[in-house]
Amino acid sequence: MKVIFLFLPILFSFALISCSMRNDEKDLRAFIDMHLKIIEPKLKALNLASWNASATGEKKFYDEQAAVELEVRTIYSNKQEFEQLKKLKDAGNIKDTLLQRQLIVIYNNYLTNQNDTTLMRKIVEKAAAVQNKFNVFRPTIDGKEVSDNEIENILKTEKNSAKRQKAWEASKEVGKAVAADVIELVKLRNEAARQLGFRNYYEMSLIANEQSVDEVVSIFNELKVLTDEPYKKLKSEIDEKLAKKYGIKPEQMMPWHYQDRFFQEAPQIGTVDIDKYFKGKKIDELVSTYYKNIGLPVENILKNSDIYGRKGKYQHAFSTDIDRLGDVRTMQSVVDNKYWTSTMLHELGHGVYSLNVRRDLPFYLRCETHIFVTEAIAMMMERQSENADWLHAMVGVSGKDEETIRTEGQENLRMHALIFCRWTQVMMRFEKAMYENPDQDLNKLWWNLVKEYQMVTPPEGRNAPDWAAKIHLSQAPAYYHNYELGELTASQLQHYIAKNILKQESIKEVCFANKPEVGTYLKEKVFAPGASLRWDALIKEATDEPLSAKFFAEEYIK
């Protein structure tokens, strides 16, 4: 009897804890059920308004988008509900793993919206106004209005330096039109973050997305050291080849000589005109066939998508999941060339991820584990367009061209990896610094970073907000570093697929065409879990190792 009485307080304590756990989990489930009835239709309406705005460029849809976004943010701004979530999170009584994940995701959504509605309204309306300016803006060359595709074509094909300069300068005109608004938007976002106890919006965004500034900077510092010498050598080789093409000396190379307005893409310096193999082809059908043959059909994505360009429409490309129930779409401005083939491979990589998340998961977990993991899938798919075996299978490249592409394709991928890695250094460090101090000389900061990390010579005497011409800085804040994390993850996934799924030694020439086992692996190990696993847990689960830069280095640096 004494022994029994001795343990009664302990048993009673366990009973209280167990009762508390059951009550907290019951309360959270009830909260989520109530919350979803309100938020789920609003999020769908927001996605549709955003889609219509991008498709038409019409102000009424931007107004609708801003209005619905404000409604969504108002829901997340409820302080009583936030305190309820915080109490549940701090108590630590939620042991059910799916409930734990939902609590974290929902809590973070509330956390970043605990501001007064007046400030929220200003942020939403300013962001929508900037987006509208980007979508409807058309630069001019010699008084003639031109599209983004026309500028890209000039930078890709024109040999006359003066004409190239005009096209490059035209591509930056939108920066002047939006710069003041972007700075105001940065300050508004910072004000919102400081109200919540953060130093600035950049810090808050990373924390709310289960990252940290120190973590990201550490990875980028490692990549800088790894790529300094290989990039310097590559840049010198590119300058020599392009300078010869333009009839200038390498030291005369300027930003408009790199075939891309920001020098974020590798220049086409190969000897094979790959575009000819795509000429006259229906790019959506070609890419659809590829995805179908690896067990990831995209017909349901394409039927709701907006593929071809027109005036007033968003000129770039994106993928969106409208309702997390299968309405996945992509918006593009496709032309029958290699660039837009790789773009469609990329965007449908996002799409098949969204489409194949388990439908029985709770709403908040029925999406990618993290934005950079879906970027990894998109990038890995995009790389196929440089693969000689893939090009042979999909567009019939053969003979001498195929062997040349086999060599040049690998070099193109290596060039892209190094060039994009250095470009993301500029974007990450600029954006971080901009949110730390938006009143500094941002024009000077931009070109100092371009010179240091991309090793591109700034135009003499230029003092313009060229940074503001990059739409991501206003419309996808604190996001760009995820592209590079996506590159690292893509290399790690590709390494695993090569070694363990396709059973091949080389990870540099991995062709996915007609390999349904690749689609099976991705569906089961990467897509299906959605956000039920945190990004680091999912990567370890899918590749047997934590995220590392070593596979990227093995593929492109060693």
C-alpha positions as CSV (number, residue, x, y, z in Angstrom):
1,M,0.0,0.0,0.0
2,K,2.8,2.4,0.8
3,V,4.3,1.9,-2.6
4,I,1.0,2.6,-4.3
5,F,0.5,5.8,-2.3
6,L,4.1,6.8,-3.0
7,F,3.4,6.8,-6.8
8,L,-0.1,8.4,-6.6
9,P,1.2,12.0,-7.0
10,I,3.2,10.9,-10.0
11,L,0.3,9.1,-11.6
12,F,-1.9,12.1,-10.9
13,S,0.6,14.4,-12.5
14,F,0.8,12.2,-15.6
15,A,-3.0,12.2,-15.7
16,L,-3.1,16.0,-15.6
17,I,-0.5,16.2,-18.4
18,S,-2.3,13.7,-20.5
19,C,-5.6,15.5,-20.0
20,S,-3.9,18.9,-20.9
21,M,-2.5,17.3,-24.1
22,R,-5.9,16.0,-25.1
23,N,-7.6,19.3,-24.4
24,D,-4.9,21.3,-26.3
25,E,-5.1,19.0,-29.3
26,K,-8.9,19.2,-29.2
27,D,-8.8,23.0,-29.0
28,L,-6.3,23.2,-31.9
29,R,-8.4,20.9,-34.1
30,A,-11.5,23.0,-33.4
31,F,-9.6,26.2,-34.1
32,I,-8.3,24.8,-37.5
33,D,-11.8,23.6,-38.5
34,M,-13.2,27.1,-37.8
35,H,-10.3,28.9,-39.4
36,L,-10.3,26.9,-42.6
37,K,-13.9,27.6,-43.3
38,I,-13.0,31.3,-43.5
39,I,-9.5,31.4,-44.9
40,E,-9.6,28.6,-47.6
41,P,-12.1,30.3,-49.9
42,K,-10.3,33.7,-49.4
43,L,-7.0,32.2,-50.4
44,K,-8.5,30.7,-53.6
45,A,-10.1,34.0,-54.4
46,L,-6.8,35.8,-53.9
47,N,-5.0,33.3,-56.3
48,L,-7.7,33.8,-58.9
49,A,-7.6,37.6,-58.7
50,S,-3.8,37.5,-59.0
51,W,-4.0,35.2,-62.0
52,N,-6.6,37.4,-63.7
53,A,-4.5,40.5,-63.0
54,S,-1.4,38.9,-64.6
55,A,-3.4,37.6,-67.5
56,T,-5.0,40.9,-68.5
57,G,-3.0,43.8,-66.9
58,E,-6.4,45.3,-66.1
59,K,-6.6,47.6,-63.0
60,K,-9.9,46.2,-61.8
61,F,-8.2,42.8,-61.2
62,Y,-5.3,44.5,-59.4
63,D,-7.8,46.3,-57.2
64,E,-9.6,43.0,-56.5
65,Q,-6.3,41.3,-55.7
66,A,-5.4,44.0,-53.3
67,A,-8.8,44.0,-51.6
68,V,-8.8,40.2,-51.1
69,E,-5.2,40.2,-49.9
70,L,-6.2,42.8,-47.3
71,E,-9.1,40.5,-46.2
72,V,-6.7,37.6,-45.9
73,R,-4.2,39.6,-43.9
74,T,-6.9,40.9,-41.7
75,I,-7.9,37.4,-40.8
76,Y,-4.3,36.6,-39.9
77,S,-4.0,39.8,-37.9
78,N,-6.6,38.7,-35.3
79,K,-4.7,39.2,-32.0
80,Q,-7.0,37.1,-29.9
81,E,-6.5,34.1,-32.2
82,F,-2.8,34.8,-32.4
83,E,-2.5,34.7,-28.6
84,Q,-4.4,31.4,-28.6
85,L,-2.0,29.9,-31.1
86,K,1.0,31.2,-29.2
87,K,-0.3,29.7,-26.0
88,L,-0.8,26.3,-27.6
89,K,2.7,26.6,-29.2
90,D,4.5,27.6,-26.0
91,A,2.7,24.9,-23.9
92,G,4.3,22.2,-26.0
93,N,1.4,19.8,-25.5
94,I,0.7,19.1,-29.2
95,K,2.2,15.7,-29.8
96,D,0.4,14.6,-33.0
97,T,3.0,15.3,-35.7
98,L,0.5,16.6,-38.3
99,L,-1.1,18.9,-35.8
100,Q,2.4,20.1,-34.7
101,R,3.3,21.0,-38.3
102,Q,-0.1,22.8,-38.9
103,L,0.4,24.8,-35.7
104,I,3.8,26.0,-36.8
105,V,2.7,27.0,-40.3
106,I,-0.5,28.7,-39.1
107,Y,1.3,30.4,-36.3
108,N,3.9,31.9,-38.7
109,N,1.1,33.2,-40.9
110,Y,-0.4,35.0,-38.0
111,L,3.0,36.2,-36.7
112,T,3.8,38.1,-39.8
113,N,0.4,39.9,-39.9
114,Q,0.1,41.2,-36.3
115,N,0.0,44.8,-37.5
116,D,-2.7,47.4,-37.6
117,T,-5.0,47.3,-40.5
118,T,-4.0,50.8,-41.8
119,L,-0.4,49.8,-42.2
120,M,-1.4,46.5,-43.8
121,R,-3.6,48.3,-46.3
122,K,-0.8,50.6,-47.3
123,I,1.6,47.6,-47.9
124,V,-1.0,45.6,-49.9
125,E,-2.0,48.6,-52.0
126,K,1.5,49.7,-52.7
127,A,2.7,46.2,-53.7
128,A,-0.3,45.9,-56.1
129,A,0.4,49.3,-57.6
130,V,4.0,48.4,-58.3
131,Q,3.0,45.1,-59.8
132,N,0.6,46.9,-62.1
133,K,3.3,49.2,-63.3
134,F,5.6,46.3,-64.1
135,N,2.9,44.5,-66.0
136,V,1.8,47.3,-68.2
137,F,5.1,49.1,-68.7
138,R,6.7,48.8,-72.1
139,P,10.1,50.3,-72.7
140,T,11.0,52.1,-76.0
141,I,14.0,52.0,-78.3
142,D,14.3,55.0,-80.7
143,G,10.7,55.9,-79.8
144,K,9.3,52.5,-80.6
145,E,7.6,50.4,-77.9
146,V,9.2,47.0,-77.5
147,S,8.4,43.9,-75.5
148,D,10.7,41.9,-73.1
149,N,11.0,39.2,-75.7
150,E,12.2,41.7,-78.3
151,I,14.8,43.0,-75.9
152,E,16.0,39.5,-75.1
153,N,16.3,38.8,-78.8
154,I,18.4,41.9,-79.4
155,L,20.7,41.0,-76.5
156,K,21.0,37.5,-77.8
157,T,21.7,38.2,-81.5
158,E,22.8,41.8,-82.1
159,K,26.5,42.4,-82.8
160,N,26.4,46.2,-82.9
161,S,27.5,47.4,-79.4
162,A,25.5,50.7,-79.7
163,K,22.3,48.9,-80.5
164,R,22.9,46.4,-77.7
165,Q,23.4,49.3,-75.3
166,K,20.1,50.9,-76.3
167,A,18.3,47.7,-75.7
168,W,19.9,47.1,-72.3
169,E,19.2,50.7,-71.2
170,A,15.6,50.3,-72.4
171,S,15.3,47.2,-70.2
172,K,16.1,49.3,-67.2
173,E,13.6,52.1,-67.8
174,V,11.0,50.4,-65.6
175,G,13.4,50.8,-62.7
176,K,13.0,54.6,-62.9
177,A,9.2,54.2,-63.0
178,V,9.0,52.1,-59.8
179,A,12.1,52.8,-57.7
180,A,10.5,55.4,-55.4
181,D,7.5,53.1,-54.8
182,V,9.8,50.1,-54.1
183,I,11.7,52.1,-51.5
184,E,8.4,53.2,-49.9
185,L,7.3,49.6,-49.9
186,V,10.5,48.5,-48.2
187,K,10.0,51.1,-45.4
188,L,6.4,50.0,-44.9
189,R,7.4,46.4,-44.6
190,N,10.2,47.3,-42.2
191,E,7.8,49.3,-40.1
192,A,5.5,46.2,-39.9
193,A,8.4,44.0,-38.9
194,R,9.6,46.3,-36.2
195,Q,6.1,46.5,-34.7
196,L,6.5,42.7,-34.2
197,G,9.9,42.9,-32.5
198,F,12.1,42.2,-35.5
199,R,15.0,44.3,-36.7
200,N,13.6,44.5,-40.3
201,Y,11.4,42.7,-42.7
202,Y,14.2,40.6,-44.2
203,E,14.9,39.0,-40.9
204,M,11.2,38.4,-40.1
205,S,10.5,36.8,-43.4
206,L,13.3,34.3,-43.1
207,I,12.4,33.3,-39.6
208,A,8.7,32.9,-40.5
209,N,9.9,30.6,-43.3
210,E,11.9,28.4,-41.0
211,Q,15.3,29.9,-42.0
212,S,17.7,32.4,-40.4
213,V,19.7,35.2,-41.8
214,D,22.9,33.8,-40.3
215,E,22.2,30.4,-41.9
216,V,21.7,31.8,-45.4
217,V,24.7,34.1,-45.2
218,S,26.9,31.3,-44.0
219,I,25.9,29.1,-47.0
220,F,26.5,32.0,-49.4
221,N,29.9,32.8,-47.9
222,E,30.8,29.2,-48.4
223,L,29.7,29.3,-52.0
224,K,31.6,32.5,-52.6
225,V,34.9,30.9,-51.5
226,L,34.1,27.8,-53.5
227,T,33.4,29.8,-56.7
228,D,35.8,32.7,-56.6
229,E,38.6,31.2,-58.7
230,P,36.5,29.0,-61.0
231,Y,34.2,32.0,-61.7
232,K,37.0,34.4,-62.3
233,K,38.5,32.0,-64.9
234,L,35.2,31.4,-66.5
235,K,34.4,35.1,-66.7
236,S,37.7,35.7,-68.4
237,E,37.0,33.0,-71.0
238,I,33.5,34.4,-71.7
239,D,34.8,37.9,-72.1
240,E,37.3,36.8,-74.6
241,K,34.8,34.9,-76.7
242,L,32.1,37.5,-76.6
243,A,34.5,40.4,-77.2
244,K,35.8,38.7,-80.4
245,K,32.2,38.3,-81.5
246,Y,31.5,42.0,-81.1
247,G,34.8,43.2,-82.4
248,I,36.0,44.7,-79.2
249,K,38.7,44.0,-76.6
250,P,37.9,42.0,-73.5
251,E,38.5,44.9,-71.2
252,Q,35.8,46.9,-73.2
253,M,33.1,44.4,-72.2
254,M,30.1,46.2,-70.6
255,P,26.8,45.0,-69.0
256,W,25.0,45.0,-72.4
257,H,27.4,42.5,-73.9
258,Y,26.3,39.5,-71.9
259,Q,23.1,38.5,-73.7
260,D,21.1,38.8,-70.5
261,R,19.9,42.1,-69.0
262,F,21.3,41.2,-65.5
263,F,23.9,38.6,-66.6
264,Q,22.1,36.0,-64.6
265,E,22.0,33.5,-67.5
266,A,24.9,31.9,-69.4
267,P,25.5,33.4,-72.8
268,Q,25.1,31.2,-75.8
269,I,28.6,30.8,-77.0
270,G,28.3,27.2,-78.4
271,T,28.7,26.3,-82.1
272,V,25.3,24.5,-82.5
273,D,22.1,26.5,-83.2
274,I,19.9,24.5,-80.9
275,D,16.9,26.8,-81.5
276,K,16.5,25.3,-85.0
277,Y,15.4,22.0,-83.4
278,F,12.5,23.8,-81.7
279,K,11.4,26.0,-84.6
280,G,7.8,25.3,-85.6
281,K,7.2,22.9,-82.7
282,K,4.3,23.2,-80.2
283,I,6.5,23.6,-77.1
284,D,3.6,22.9,-74.7
285,E,2.9,19.5,-76.5
286,L,6.6,18.6,-76.6
287,V,7.2,19.3,-72.9
288,S,3.9,17.6,-72.0
289,T,5.1,14.4,-73.8
290,Y,8.3,14.5,-71.8
291,Y,6.4,14.8,-68.4
292,K,3.9,12.1,-69.4
293,N,6.7,9.6,-70.3
294,I,8.3,10.0,-66.8
295,G,4.9,9.3,-65.1
296,L,4.1,13.0,-64.3
297,P,1.4,14.0,-66.7
298,V,0.6,17.7,-67.0
299,E,-2.5,17.8,-69.2
300,N,-4.6,19.0,-66.3
301,I,-2.1,21.8,-65.7
302,L,-2.0,23.0,-69.3
303,K,-5.8,23.0,-69.8
304,N,-6.1,25.9,-67.3
305,S,-2.8,27.6,-68.3
306,D,-2.1,30.8,-70.3
307,I,0.8,30.0,-72.6
308,Y,1.3,32.7,-75.2
309,G,2.2,36.4,-74.9
310,R,0.0,39.3,-75.7
311,K,-0.1,43.0,-74.9
312,G,-0.9,43.9,-71.3
313,K,-0.2,40.4,-70.0
314,Y,2.6,39.5,-67.5
315,Q,5.7,38.9,-69.7
316,H,7.6,36.5,-67.5
317,A,6.6,33.1,-66.3
318,F,5.2,31.5,-63.1
319,S,3.3,28.5,-61.8
320,T,0.5,28.7,-59.2
321,D,-1.7,26.3,-57.2
322,I,-5.1,27.9,-57.1
323,D,-6.8,25.8,-54.5
324,R,-4.5,22.9,-53.4
325,L,-7.1,20.5,-54.8
326,G,-5.7,20.1,-58.3
327,D,-6.2,23.5,-60.1
328,V,-2.5,24.1,-60.9
329,R,-1.6,26.5,-63.7
330,T,1.3,28.2,-65.4
331,M,1.5,31.6,-67.1
332,Q,4.1,32.1,-69.9
333,S,4.8,33.9,-73.2
334,V,6.1,30.9,-75.1
335,V,8.1,31.2,-78.3
336,D,9.3,28.1,-80.3
337,N,12.9,28.2,-79.1
338,K,15.2,26.5,-76.5
339,Y,14.8,29.3,-73.9
340,W,11.1,28.9,-73.7
341,T,11.4,25.1,-73.7
342,S,13.6,25.3,-70.7
343,T,11.3,27.8,-69.1
344,M,8.3,25.5,-69.6
345,L,10.3,22.6,-68.2
346,H,11.0,24.7,-65.2
347,E,7.5,26.0,-64.6
348,L,5.9,22.6,-65.1
349,G,8.4,21.2,-62.6
350,H,6.8,23.5,-60.0
351,G,3.4,22.3,-61.3
352,V,3.9,18.6,-61.0
353,Y,5.2,19.1,-57.5
354,S,1.9,20.9,-56.5
355,L,-0.2,18.4,-58.4
356,N,1.2,15.4,-56.7
357,V,1.2,16.4,-53.0
358,R,-1.0,14.0,-51.1
359,R,-4.7,15.2,-51.3
360,D,-5.5,13.6,-47.9
361,L,-3.1,16.0,-46.1
362,P,-4.6,18.9,-44.1
363,F,-4.9,22.1,-46.1
364,Y,-1.9,23.9,-44.6
365,L,0.4,20.9,-45.3
366,R,-1.0,20.3,-48.9
367,C,1.8,22.2,-50.5
368,E,5.6,22.1,-51.0
369,T,7.7,21.6,-47.9
370,H,9.6,24.8,-48.7
371,I,9.7,27.2,-51.6
372,F,13.3,26.4,-52.4
373,V,12.5,22.6,-52.7
374,T,10.0,23.2,-55.4
375,E,12.6,25.5,-57.0
376,A,15.0,22.6,-56.9
377,I,12.6,20.4,-58.9
378,A,12.0,23.2,-61.4
379,M,15.7,23.7,-61.9
380,M,16.5,20.0,-62.1
381,M,13.9,19.7,-64.9
382,E,15.2,22.8,-66.7
383,R,18.7,21.3,-66.8
384,Q,17.4,18.6,-69.1
385,S,17.3,21.1,-72.0
386,E,21.1,21.1,-72.0
387,N,21.3,17.3,-72.0
388,A,22.3,15.7,-75.4
389,D,20.4,12.4,-74.7
390,W,17.3,14.4,-73.7
391,L,17.5,16.5,-76.9
392,H,18.0,13.3,-79.0
393,A,15.0,11.7,-77.4
394,M,12.7,14.8,-77.5
395,V,13.6,16.7,-80.7
396,G,15.8,14.3,-82.7
397,V,19.2,16.0,-82.3
398,S,21.7,13.4,-83.7
399,G,25.0,13.0,-85.5
400,K,27.7,15.6,-85.2
401,D,25.3,18.1,-83.5
402,E,24.6,15.6,-80.8
403,E,28.2,15.0,-80.0
404,T,29.0,18.7,-80.0
405,I,26.0,19.4,-77.7
406,R,27.1,16.7,-75.4
407,T,30.3,18.7,-74.7
408,E,28.8,22.1,-75.0
409,G,25.7,21.2,-73.0
410,Q,27.8,20.3,-70.0
411,E,29.8,23.5,-70.3
412,N,26.6,25.5,-70.6
413,L,25.3,23.9,-67.4
414,R,28.6,24.7,-65.6
415,M,28.5,28.3,-66.9
416,H,24.9,28.7,-65.8
417,A,25.6,27.3,-62.3
418,L,28.6,29.5,-61.7
419,I,27.1,32.7,-63.3
420,F,23.8,32.2,-61.5
421,C,25.5,31.5,-58.2
422,R,27.4,34.8,-58.4
423,W,24.2,36.6,-59.5
424,T,22.3,35.3,-56.5
425,Q,25.2,36.7,-54.3
426,V,24.3,40.1,-55.6
427,M,20.6,39.7,-55.1
428,M,20.8,38.3,-51.5
429,R,23.4,40.8,-50.3
430,F,21.6,43.8,-51.9
431,E,18.2,42.9,-50.6
432,K,19.6,42.2,-47.1
433,A,21.4,45.5,-47.1
434,M,18.4,47.4,-48.6
435,Y,16.1,46.2,-45.8
436,E,18.8,47.1,-43.2
437,N,19.0,50.6,-44.6
438,P,16.7,51.7,-47.4
439,D,18.0,55.3,-47.2
440,Q,21.5,54.5,-48.3
441,D,22.7,55.1,-51.9
442,L,21.1,52.0,-53.4
443,N,22.3,52.7,-56.9
444,K,25.9,52.7,-55.8
445,L,25.4,49.7,-53.6
446,W,23.9,47.8,-56.5
447,W,26.8,48.4,-58.9
448,N,29.4,47.8,-56.1
449,L,28.0,44.4,-55.6
450,V,27.7,43.7,-59.3
451,K,31.4,44.6,-59.7
452,E,32.5,42.5,-56.8
453,Y,30.5,39.3,-57.3
454,Q,29.8,39.3,-61.0
455,M,33.0,41.1,-62.0
456,V,31.0,43.2,-64.5
457,T,32.3,46.7,-65.2
458,P,29.7,49.4,-64.2
459,P,28.9,51.9,-67.0
460,E,30.9,55.1,-66.4
461,G,28.9,57.8,-64.6
462,R,25.7,55.8,-64.5
463,N,23.5,56.7,-61.6
464,A,20.1,55.0,-62.1
465,P,18.0,52.7,-60.1
466,D,18.8,49.7,-62.2
467,W,18.2,47.4,-59.2
468,A,14.5,48.3,-59.2
469,A,14.1,46.8,-62.7
470,K,14.3,43.4,-61.0
471,I,10.7,42.6,-60.2
472,H,11.5,40.1,-57.5
473,L,12.7,42.9,-55.2
474,S,9.2,44.3,-54.9
475,Q,6.9,41.3,-55.6
476,A,8.8,38.4,-54.0
477,P,10.7,40.0,-51.1
478,A,13.3,38.0,-49.1
479,Y,12.9,35.2,-51.6
480,Y,15.7,35.2,-54.1
481,H,18.3,33.3,-51.9
482,N,15.9,30.4,-52.3
483,Y,16.8,30.0,-55.9
484,E,20.4,29.2,-55.0
485,L,19.3,26.9,-52.2
486,G,17.2,25.3,-54.9
487,E,20.3,24.8,-57.1
488,L,22.1,23.0,-54.3
489,T,19.1,20.8,-53.6
490,A,18.7,20.0,-57.3
491,S,22.3,18.8,-57.5
492,Q,21.7,16.7,-54.4
493,L,18.5,15.1,-55.8
494,Q,20.1,14.5,-59.2
495,H,23.1,12.8,-57.5
496,Y,20.7,10.5,-55.6
497,I,18.6,9.7,-58.7
498,A,21.7,8.9,-60.8
499,K,23.3,6.7,-58.1
500,N,20.2,5.0,-56.6
501,I,17.4,5.1,-59.1
502,L,19.1,5.0,-62.5
503,K,22.2,3.1,-61.2
504,Q,24.7,5.2,-63.2
505,E,28.1,6.6,-62.1
506,S,28.1,10.0,-63.7
507,I,25.9,12.7,-62.1
508,K,26.7,15.2,-64.8
509,E,24.9,13.6,-67.7
510,V,21.6,12.4,-66.3
511,C,18.8,12.0,-68.8
512,F,15.3,11.7,-67.4
513,A,13.5,11.2,-70.7
514,N,11.3,8.1,-70.9
515,K,12.4,7.1,-67.3
516,P,9.1,6.6,-65.3
517,E,11.1,5.4,-62.3
518,V,12.3,9.0,-61.9
519,G,8.8,10.2,-61.7
520,T,7.9,7.5,-59.2
521,Y,10.8,8.4,-56.9
522,L,9.9,12.1,-57.0
523,K,6.2,11.5,-56.4
524,E,6.8,9.2,-53.4
525,K,9.8,10.7,-51.7
526,V,9.6,14.5,-52.5
527,F,6.1,15.5,-53.7
528,A,3.7,13.3,-51.7
529,P,4.7,14.4,-48.1
530,G,4.0,18.0,-48.9
531,A,4.7,20.2,-45.9
532,S,4.1,17.4,-43.4
533,L,7.9,17.3,-43.1
534,R,10.1,20.4,-42.5
535,W,12.4,21.1,-45.5
536,D,15.5,19.8,-43.8
537,A,13.8,16.5,-42.7
538,L,12.4,15.9,-46.1
539,I,15.7,16.4,-47.9
540,K,17.4,14.0,-45.5
541,E,14.5,11.5,-45.9
542,A,14.7,11.8,-49.8
543,T,18.5,11.7,-50.2
544,D,19.8,10.1,-47.0
545,E,21.8,13.2,-46.3
546,P,21.3,16.7,-45.0
547,L,21.4,19.6,-47.5
548,S,25.0,20.2,-48.5
549,A,26.9,22.2,-51.1
550,K,29.2,19.2,-51.9
551,F,27.1,17.8,-54.7
552,F,26.9,21.2,-56.4
553,A,30.7,21.4,-56.1
554,E,31.1,17.9,-57.4
555,E,28.9,18.7,-60.4
556,Y,30.2,22.1,-61.4
557,I,33.4,23.1,-59.6
558,K,35.7,20.0,-59.3
